[in-house]
Amino acid sequence: MSSVVEGYNYDIFISYCQKDNKHDGWVSEFVESLKGELESNFKEDISVYFDINPHDGLLETHDVDESLKDKLKCMVFIPIISRTYCDPKTFAWEHEFKAFIELVSNDRFGLKVKLPNGNVASRVLPVSIYDLDPDDINLCASVLGSVLRGIDFIYAEQGVNRPLKPEDDDKSNLNKTKYRDQVNKVALAIKDIIRSIKAPNTSDKAINKDTQADIEERLDKNAITRRKFVKGVAGATVCCACFSLDCLAASEEEEKDRIEDCKGNEHLAAVCGTYCGACPAYIAKHSEDEQIKMRLQKRLSSGPVKALKTIPDPSWMDGILCDGCLSSGQIPFHCQSCAMKVCAANKQNVTRCSDCKELPCYRITNMINTGLLHRAEYLPNLEKIREMGVQEWVKYEEERWRCPQCGLPMSWYDTECAGCGEPRSEQLFPLTKNKIQSF
């Protein structure tokens, strides 16, 4: 069976370590469940390559490169991420995972594709069946070139960390996930990727061909932005008010407006304690065009920057747009399926982790232990939300993450203001740490 896209041999390649299928057949059962879900979501027949060889790798008489060359020519690569899979010595890691990324990075569609909703997704769709150690998470990220984002099939209780099974009760599972729902999420993610690939001009290859001149031409269009319009109206209103109100009255009115703005921005206080207003995905969507252009120019002029263990590659959020964790608007898939967000949604009277008596739990400490510096602020931020209240905390964070010189919003890993070049404020976490406290 060939792919639904001409020139490819399979639609999906399932990569796994044989140890994860040897004893209870978890991977085989997942593949059968996924095939059934794909049949329900696609009109076409979707081809899946799944090697049921009970041993890792190919027979000694086979040439590895030649044997896998055709099989890896697929649309979506699904690695079953486990503790045994994350090992450079395994066949799956070296000859499938790394080989696919190298292969697909040079094909006509590229590693990443632009989805119908405007976000960007990788053609590597990880399925995680264990909570990983920080070193394994960083190992995956080093190969992917971005933070590990996928769909979790993990059953967790106190002292329990194992693959999620169809018969598991979501009420006793601390992650509050159902096996069937997670399979459905995988199928829908595959559908979005394949639909985007079949549509013209949506691949990362097409996006990467944009020159700096193309970007500037797009951003220099004379269309008025929503924020400019609001600022214009607000400015006109203040001017008129000055004729009829004294300075004290105007000051009181501005304070009321600021309080109302904070109420309207509560969705920027994420479940985990992150301030979404400093997230590159939020800034990309809500900054004025000129601000986005300055950021792009800054990155292009600075050249490639090597990612560190505590600091991601500068392009790690490229192509991702977001309206904020608790907004009713556009939210990236990895935020929608966040374990902390799912947990809060399934508890009464809990909007954020700051509302929960179990704080800190393993969900949030696992995220902190990935080592990224902005995640080290989760717990301190949640404590401040408890002390200050959400509205005051959002107001505080908005001021903290603005350039003290020109007022331009700054993102988590900006070393200096993209507008005026002012160095990073000392109020923000330093970018010199090589390691953060582990839990």
Stockholm file with secondary structure:
# STOCKHOLM 1.0

chainA/1-439         MSSVVEGYNYDIFISYCQKDNKHDGWVSEFVESLKGELESNFKEDISVYFDINPHDGLLETHDVDESLKDKLKCMVFIPIISRTYCDPKTFAWEHEFKAFIELVSNDRFGLKVKLPNGNVASRVLPVSIYDLDPDDINLCASVLGSVLRGIDFIYAEQGVNRPLKPEDDDKSNLNKTKYRDQVNKVALAIKDIIRSIKAPNTSDKAINKDTQADIEERLDKNAITRRKFVKGVAGATVCCACFSLDCLAASEEEEKDRIEDCKGNEHLAAVCGTYCGACPAYIAKHSEDEQIKMRLQKRLSSGPVKALKTIPDPSWMDGILCDGCLSSGQIPFHCQSCAMKVCAANKQNVTRCSDCKELPCYRITNMINTGLLHRAEYLPNLEKIREMGVQEWVKYEEERWRCPQCGLPMSWYDTECAGCGEPRSEQLFPLTKNKIQSF
#=GR chainA/1-439 SS CCCSSTTCSEEEEEECCTHHHHTTCHHHHHHHHHHHHHHHHCSSCCCEECCCCSSSSCCTTSCHHHHHHHHTCEEEEEEEECTTTSCTTSHIIIIIIHHHHHHHTTSSSCSEEECTTSCEEESBCCEECSCCCHHHHHHHHHHHTSCCCCEECEEEETTEEEECCTTCCTTTSTTCCCHHHHHHHHHHHHHHHHHHHHSTTCBHHHHHTCCHHHHHHHHTCCCCCHHHHHHHHHHHHHHHHHHHSCHHHHHHHHHHHHHHHHHHTGGGBCTTSCBGGGSHHHHHHHSCHHHHHHHHHHHHHHCCCCCCSSSCCTTTTTTCCCSCTTCSSCCCHHHHTCHHHHHHHTSTTCSSGGGCTTCSCHHHHHHHTTCCGGGGGHHHHHHHHHHHCHHHHHHHHHHHTBCTTTCCBCCTTCSBCTTTCCBCCTTSCCTTCSCCCCC
#=GC SS_cons         CCCSSTTCSEEEEEECCTHHHHTTCHHHHHHHHHHHHHHHHCSSCCCEECCCCSSSSCCTTSCHHHHHHHHTCEEEEEEEECTTTSCTTSHIIIIIIHHHHHHHTTSSSCSEEECTTSCEEESBCCEECSCCCHHHHHHHHHHHTSCCCCEECEEEETTEEEECCTTCCTTTSTTCCCHHHHHHHHHHHHHHHHHHHHSTTCBHHHHHTCCHHHHHHHHTCCCCCHHHHHHHHHHHHHHHHHHHSCHHHHHHHHHHHHHHHHHHTGGGBCTTSCBGGGSHHHHHHHSCHHHHHHHHHHHHHHCCCCCCSSSCCTTTTTTCCCSCTTCSSCCCHHHHTCHHHHHHHTSTTCSSGGGCTTCSCHHHHHHHTTCCGGGGGHHHHHHHHHHHCHHHHHHHHHHHTBCTTTCCBCCTTCSBCTTTCCBCCTTSCCTTCSCCCCC
//
